[in-house]
């Protein structure tokens, strides 16, 4: 599919997810996307033979919808995210009209696609599986870093990478959540607290992993990724993203197994804990600020 020229509508996607949760009276962690699909009479089936890179499919035959999800990665969190991603295409205004002209849409979930429809479905899936209110309350109980991501991943039954991205968007702490493959960055998400650092250069896809970092050394041994090993180091934020001042960081690294990637969490105690004007904003506020029209 050709890359669409418009930007992803993150607020629309997350607002749609919040509205779905409200309408289904879901207000706690561990959301079951299969149950949501069942309540909308959408058939969900595993499909082990999807092409590499394809996480799932949304199918429409007349007015009947079905979801198929890849099972090559034996991770419930990944599979839940893939199903929720397809629900995003079903619920977000305009997706069905744009993507189902042939009756079938193949997805590439997991924040790896530049297609705005795929990005919106990823943001929808994260907001659906990790509701803002209970997720924020739980993360505020723990110090910044990899531990809270692992804890919330277990609580929500979501993948570490998806949980880390959601964490970076809701925490007040200064963190960067980075995925890498070998010597190259796949993506990077910064919290608002980390964005306080002046003059940072955004890490783009393909940027090199700093040669002196714990992540660089970790990625040199494929078994570290395959076996899900962990490593911790210390360094400077400037080594990753430049900037006008030197900021000390804690670097926590974990291999993501079958994904073939590494997740790195950078935490900086010199930044963060900013006044958050949205800290009291609930999913209800998000719904009120933007009311999408979606398929029922």
Secondary structure, DSSP 8 states (H G I E B T S, - for coil): ----SS---HHHHHHHHHHHHHHTT--SS---HHHHHHHTT-EEEEETT--TT--EEEEEETTEEEEEEE-SS--HHHHHHHHHHHHHHHHSTTHHHHH-TTSEEEE--SS----HHHHHHHHHHHHHHS-HHHHHHHHTTS-SSHHHHHHHHHHHT--HHHHHHHHHHH-SEEEEEEEEETTEEEEEEE-TTGGGSTTB----TT-B--TTSHHHHHHTSHHHHHTT-EEEEEEEHHHHHB-SS--EEEEEEEE-GGG--EEEEEEEEEEE----TTTT--HHHHHHH-------
